[in-house]
Amino acid sequence: MAIVIRHARAEDRAFITATAGRLSAFGPPSWRTDEEVVGGELRTLDQFFAAPEPTASLMLAETAAAEPLGFIYLQELQDYFTLEAHGHIGIIAVAAHAEGSGAGRALMEAAEEWARSRGYRKLTLSVFEHNRRARGVYEHFGFAPDTIRYLKVL
């Protein structure tokens, strides 16, 4: 299947919002509710659609026939230790019907190209610890754990 990656447009918002709803199904810890996880992602996406940061990008994967498959939200962050700007995959999601289609791979490759085109030397992402499937995919793409964040519920 031929997959096209393009910048998201306002008319893609319903698909992107619906697909973001899947993100709570992939390994959040027990102290995170589905509403909390999805709500945080939707807040980020709403902010992008309202007033995108100049260093952020939202891309859509679709078939050659314009059927949406997934999306990726990219942003610039600063390394905590060096203060160097780098690319960050803030959100990546593929629709249930598109799993295994190559859409995720195409989005990850687009993220790398996006980061390189901006002169970033690094690309980061965050993933829930128990999301073993995604962690395996990311490691396949050459990502490796950096720091591990611990949290204690009080």
C-alpha positions in Angstrom: 0.0 0.0 0.0 1.3 3.4 -0.9 1.3 5.8 2.1 1.4 9.5 1.7 2.6 11.8 4.5 1.4 15.4 4.6 0.9 18.2 7.0 -2.4 18.0 8.8 -5.2 20.4 8.0 -8.2 21.6 10.0 -10.4 19.1 8.2 -8.3 16.3 9.6 -9.1 17.2 13.2 -12.0 14.8 13.7 -9.9 11.8 12.6 -6.9 12.9 14.7 -9.1 13.4 17.8 -10.7 10.0 17.3 -7.4 8.3 16.8 -5.9 10.0 19.8 -8.6 8.3 21.9 -6.8 5.0 21.4 -3.7 6.2 23.3 -4.9 5.2 26.7 -5.1 1.5 25.7 -1.3 1.1 25.5 0.1 0.6 28.9 -0.4 3.6 31.2 0.3 2.9 34.8 -2.6 2.1 37.2 -2.6 5.6 38.6 -3.3 7.2 35.2 -6.9 7.2 34.1 -8.0 6.8 30.4 -9.5 10.3 30.7 -6.3 11.8 32.0 -4.1 10.2 29.3 -6.4 11.0 26.4 -7.3 14.4 27.9 -3.6 15.4 28.0 -3.1 14.4 24.4 -6.2 16.2 23.2 -5.2 19.4 25.0 -1.9 19.3 23.1 -3.7 18.8 19.8 -6.3 21.4 20.5 -3.5 23.9 21.3 -1.8 23.0 18.0 -5.0 23.6 16.0 -5.7 26.8 17.8 -2.2 28.4 17.7 0.6 26.1 16.5 4.1 26.7 17.8 6.4 27.6 14.9 8.7 24.7 15.8 5.9 22.1 16.0 4.5 20.0 13.2 1.4 17.7 12.9 1.6 15.2 10.0 -1.0 12.8 8.7 -0.4 9.4 7.0 -3.0 8.5 4.4 -3.5 6.2 1.5 -3.1 7.4 -2.1 -6.9 7.5 -2.1 -6.7 10.0 0.9 -8.0 7.5 3.6 -6.4 8.7 6.9 -4.3 6.1 8.6 -2.5 7.8 11.5 -0.8 11.0 12.7 2.3 12.2 14.4 2.9 15.4 16.5 6.4 16.7 16.5 7.9 19.5 18.6 11.2 21.0 19.5 12.5 20.4 23.1 15.6 21.3 24.9 17.9 18.7 26.3 17.9 18.9 30.1 21.6 18.4 30.4 23.1 20.3 27.4 20.2 22.7 26.6 20.7 21.6 23.0 17.5 21.8 20.9 16.2 18.5 19.6 13.2 17.0 17.9 10.6 15.2 20.0 7.8 12.9 19.0 5.1 14.1 21.3 2.3 11.9 20.0 2.1 9.1 17.4 -1.1 7.1 16.8 -2.3 4.8 14.1 -6.0 4.0 13.6 -7.1 0.5 14.5 -7.9 -0.4 10.9 -4.4 0.7 9.8 -2.3 -1.4 12.2 0.2 -3.4 10.3 -0.2 -1.2 7.1 3.2 0.5 7.4 1.6 3.8 8.4 3.6 3.8 11.7 6.8 3.2 9.9 6.1 6.0 7.4 5.3 8.4 10.3 8.5 7.5 12.1 10.6 8.0 9.0 8.8 11.3 8.4 9.8 12.3 12.0 13.4 11.5 11.4 13.4 13.6 8.1 11.6 16.4 9.9 14.3 16.4 12.7 17.2 16.2 10.2 15.8 19.0 8.1 15.9 21.3 11.1 19.5 20.4 12.0 18.6 18.4 15.1 21.2 15.8 16.1 18.7 13.9 18.3 15.1 12.8 18.2 13.3 11.7 21.4 10.0 10.3 22.5 8.3 9.1 25.6 6.5 5.8 26.1 4.7 4.2 29.0 6.9 1.6 30.6 4.4 -1.3 30.1 3.8 -0.5 26.4 6.2 -3.3 25.4 4.9 -3.5 21.8 5.7 0.2 21.2 9.0 0.0 23.0 10.0 -2.9 20.7 9.1 -0.8 17.6 11.0 2.2 18.9 14.1 0.1 19.6 13.8 -1.4 16.1 14.1 2.2 14.8 17.2 2.7 16.9 15.8 4.5 19.9 17.2 3.5 23.3 16.2 4.4 26.9 17.8 7.5 28.2 16.5 8.5 31.6 13.7 6.7 33.5 11.2 8.9 35.3 9.9 7.6 38.6 6.6 8.8 40.2 5.2 8.3 43.7 1.5 8.9 44.2 1.0 10.7 47.6 
